[in-house]
Amino acid sequence: MALDRLLVASSNAGKLREIGEILAPLRIQVLSQRELGIPEAPEPHDTFVENALAKARHAAARSGLPALADDSGLCVDALGGEPGVRSARFAGEPKDDERNNAHLVQVMRDRAQRSAHYYCVMVLVRHPKDPEPLIAEGRWYGEIIDTPRGAGGFGYDPYFLVPALGRTAAELQAAEKHAISHRGQAMARLLGLLDAALSPR
Protein backbone atom coordinates (compact mmCIF):
# COMPACT_ATOMS: atom_id res chain seq x y z
CA MET A 1 0.00 0.00 0.00
CA ALA A 2 1.40 3.36 -1.00
CA LEU A 3 1.11 5.98 1.69
CA ASP A 4 0.95 9.49 0.27
CA ARG A 5 -1.71 10.95 2.57
CA LEU A 6 -2.08 10.46 6.28
CA LEU A 7 -4.69 11.79 8.66
CA VAL A 8 -3.44 12.71 12.11
CA ALA A 9 -6.16 12.09 14.66
CA SER A 10 -5.52 15.17 16.76
CA SER A 11 -6.59 18.77 17.09
CA ASN A 12 -3.62 19.65 19.31
CA ALA A 13 -1.62 22.28 17.44
CA GLY A 14 1.64 21.36 19.17
CA LYS A 15 1.35 17.67 18.35
CA LEU A 16 0.35 18.39 14.77
CA ARG A 17 3.32 20.68 14.29
CA GLU A 18 5.80 18.16 15.71
CA ILE A 19 4.40 15.20 13.77
CA GLY A 20 4.35 17.26 10.56
CA GLU A 21 7.98 18.28 11.07
CA ILE A 22 9.07 14.70 11.71
CA LEU A 23 7.22 13.38 8.63
CA ALA A 24 8.30 16.24 6.33
CA PRO A 25 11.30 14.40 4.78
CA LEU A 26 9.00 11.56 3.66
CA ARG A 27 6.86 13.89 1.55
CA ILE A 28 3.66 12.48 3.01
CA GLN A 29 0.74 14.89 2.94
CA VAL A 30 -0.32 15.25 6.57
CA LEU A 31 -3.91 16.26 7.25
CA SER A 32 -5.51 16.95 10.60
CA GLN A 33 -8.95 15.79 11.61
CA ARG A 34 -9.89 19.41 12.27
CA GLU A 35 -9.25 20.24 8.59
CA LEU A 36 -11.82 17.60 7.62
CA GLY A 37 -14.33 18.59 10.29
CA ILE A 38 -13.92 15.35 12.23
CA PRO A 39 -14.70 15.72 15.94
CA GLU A 40 -12.31 14.45 18.57
CA ALA A 41 -12.88 10.87 19.69
CA PRO A 42 -13.71 10.09 23.32
CA GLU A 43 -10.69 8.99 25.39
CA PRO A 44 -12.30 6.92 28.16
CA HIS A 45 -9.56 4.35 28.62
CA ASP A 46 -6.99 3.99 31.38
CA THR A 47 -4.06 3.25 29.06
CA PHE A 48 -2.38 5.31 26.38
CA VAL A 49 -2.48 2.51 23.81
CA GLU A 50 -6.23 1.94 24.13
CA ASN A 51 -6.93 5.64 23.71
CA ALA A 52 -4.59 5.95 20.73
CA LEU A 53 -6.17 2.97 18.98
CA ALA A 54 -9.67 4.34 19.57
CA LYS A 55 -8.66 7.72 18.15
CA ALA A 56 -7.00 6.20 15.08
CA ARG A 57 -9.99 3.99 14.24
CA HIS A 58 -12.39 6.90 14.79
CA ALA A 59 -10.48 9.13 12.38
CA ALA A 60 -10.02 6.44 9.73
CA ALA A 61 -13.71 5.55 9.81
CA ARG A 62 -14.77 9.14 9.24
CA SER A 63 -12.16 10.07 6.65
CA GLY A 64 -11.55 6.93 4.60
CA LEU A 65 -7.81 7.61 5.00
CA PRO A 66 -5.03 5.85 6.87
CA ALA A 67 -4.93 7.45 10.30
CA LEU A 68 -2.21 8.07 12.84
CA ALA A 69 -3.02 8.72 16.49
CA ASP A 70 -0.68 9.76 19.24
CA ASP A 71 -1.58 9.40 22.89
CA SER A 72 0.99 10.80 25.21
CA GLY A 73 1.45 12.37 28.57
CA LEU A 74 3.60 13.11 31.56
CA CYS A 75 4.10 10.40 34.20
CA VAL A 76 5.47 11.68 37.51
CA ASP A 77 6.95 9.08 39.85
CA ALA A 78 6.04 10.91 43.07
CA LEU A 79 2.41 11.02 41.88
CA GLY A 80 2.19 7.32 41.09
CA GLY A 81 2.37 7.95 37.34
CA GLU A 82 -0.10 10.82 37.28
CA PRO A 83 -1.18 12.79 35.40
CA GLY A 84 -0.64 10.02 32.80
CA VAL A 85 -3.56 9.67 30.42
CA ARG A 86 -5.16 12.69 32.11
CA SER A 87 -2.23 14.98 31.25
CA ALA A 88 -4.25 17.26 28.98
CA ARG A 89 -6.97 17.61 31.61
CA PHE A 90 -4.92 17.47 34.82
CA ALA A 91 -6.53 20.67 36.11
CA GLY A 92 -9.98 19.73 34.76
CA GLU A 93 -12.01 21.02 31.85
CA PRO A 94 -11.53 22.84 29.61
CA LYS A 95 -8.04 21.67 28.63
CA ASP A 96 -5.50 24.38 29.37
CA ASP A 97 -1.70 24.11 29.51
CA GLU A 98 -1.26 27.04 31.89
CA ARG A 99 -3.71 25.67 34.46
CA ASN A 100 -2.26 22.15 34.13
CA ASN A 101 1.24 23.45 34.80
CA ALA A 102 0.09 25.51 37.78
CA HIS A 103 -1.61 22.43 39.22
CA LEU A 104 1.52 20.33 38.67
CA VAL A 105 3.69 22.86 40.49
CA GLN A 106 1.20 22.97 43.35
CA VAL A 107 0.97 19.21 43.90
CA MET A 108 4.76 18.82 43.58
CA ARG A 109 5.63 21.67 45.95
CA ASP A 110 6.64 19.52 48.93
CA ARG A 111 7.86 16.48 47.01
CA ALA A 112 11.54 15.61 47.23
CA GLN A 113 11.35 13.07 44.41
CA ARG A 114 11.26 14.98 41.12
CA SER A 115 11.78 12.21 38.52
CA ALA A 116 9.31 11.91 35.68
CA HIS A 117 9.06 10.82 32.10
CA TYR A 118 7.07 11.68 29.04
CA TYR A 119 5.44 8.67 27.37
CA CYS A 120 4.10 8.45 23.83
CA VAL A 121 2.42 5.68 21.90
CA MET A 122 1.78 6.01 18.17
CA VAL A 123 -0.84 3.90 16.43
CA LEU A 124 -1.33 3.79 12.67
CA VAL A 125 -4.29 2.02 11.08
CA ARG A 126 -4.55 1.59 7.33
CA HIS A 127 -8.36 1.38 7.56
CA PRO A 128 -10.91 1.45 10.41
CA LYS A 129 -10.93 -2.31 10.96
CA ASP A 130 -7.22 -2.87 10.42
CA PRO A 131 -6.48 -6.11 12.36
CA GLU A 132 -2.76 -5.33 12.48
CA PRO A 133 -2.34 -1.73 13.61
CA LEU A 134 1.23 -0.49 13.74
CA ILE A 135 2.10 0.43 17.32
CA ALA A 136 5.27 2.09 18.61
CA GLU A 137 6.21 3.77 21.87
CA GLY A 138 8.80 6.09 23.33
CA ARG A 139 9.84 7.34 26.78
CA TRP A 140 11.78 10.49 27.64
CA TYR A 141 13.18 10.76 31.15
CA GLY A 142 13.67 13.95 33.12
CA GLU A 143 12.79 15.89 36.25
CA ILE A 144 10.07 18.34 37.25
CA ILE A 145 11.17 21.85 38.18
CA ASP A 146 9.13 24.58 39.88
CA THR A 147 10.10 27.54 37.71
CA PRO A 148 9.41 27.44 33.96
CA ARG A 149 12.29 27.83 31.52
CA GLY A 150 12.15 28.28 27.76
CA ALA A 151 9.59 29.47 25.25
CA GLY A 152 9.45 26.48 22.90
CA GLY A 153 7.46 23.28 22.93
CA PHE A 154 4.06 23.01 24.55
CA GLY A 155 2.29 21.34 27.44
CA TYR A 156 4.57 20.66 30.39
CA ASP A 157 7.79 21.32 28.44
CA PRO A 158 8.89 24.44 30.39
CA TYR A 159 8.81 22.39 33.62
CA PHE A 160 10.44 19.23 32.23
CA LEU A 161 14.19 19.37 32.80
CA VAL A 162 16.49 17.04 30.86
CA PRO A 163 19.37 16.62 33.33
CA ALA A 164 21.92 15.40 30.78
CA LEU A 165 21.46 18.63 28.82
CA GLY A 166 20.81 21.00 31.70
CA ARG A 167 17.87 22.42 29.76
CA THR A 168 14.14 22.00 29.75
CA ALA A 169 12.22 20.57 26.80
CA ALA A 170 11.04 24.11 26.09
CA GLU A 171 14.65 25.32 25.74
CA LEU A 172 15.50 22.86 22.97
CA GLN A 173 15.46 23.61 19.27
CA ALA A 174 12.85 21.63 17.35
CA ALA A 175 15.41 19.33 15.69
CA GLU A 176 17.09 18.63 19.05
CA LYS A 177 13.79 17.78 20.65
CA HIS A 178 12.63 15.50 17.84
CA ALA A 179 15.90 13.52 18.04
CA ILE A 180 15.43 12.55 21.69
CA SER A 181 11.83 13.13 22.74
CA HIS A 182 9.22 10.50 23.49
CA ARG A 183 7.33 11.49 20.35
CA GLY A 184 10.47 11.46 18.21
CA GLN A 185 11.40 8.00 19.49
CA ALA A 186 7.91 6.62 18.90
CA MET A 187 7.72 8.11 15.41
CA ALA A 188 11.14 6.72 14.44
CA ARG A 189 10.07 3.24 15.54
CA LEU A 190 6.73 3.58 13.79
CA LEU A 191 8.41 4.59 10.54
CA GLY A 192 10.57 1.49 10.78
CA LEU A 193 7.46 -0.66 11.19
CA LEU A 194 5.76 1.16 8.33
CA ASP A 195 8.74 0.66 6.03
CA ALA A 196 8.72 -3.06 6.79
CA ALA A 197 4.95 -3.27 6.26
CA LEU A 198 5.14 -1.52 2.90
CA SER A 199 8.16 -3.39 1.58
CA PRO A 200 7.43 -5.98 -1.15
CA ARG A 201 7.49 -9.54 0.10
Helices and strands as residue ranges (DSSP letters): E 5-8, H 13-23, G 24-26, E 29-32, H 48-63, E 67-76, G 77-79, G 84-89, H 97-108, E 115-125, E 134-144, G 157-159, E 160-162, E 167-168, G 169-171, H 174-180, H 182-198
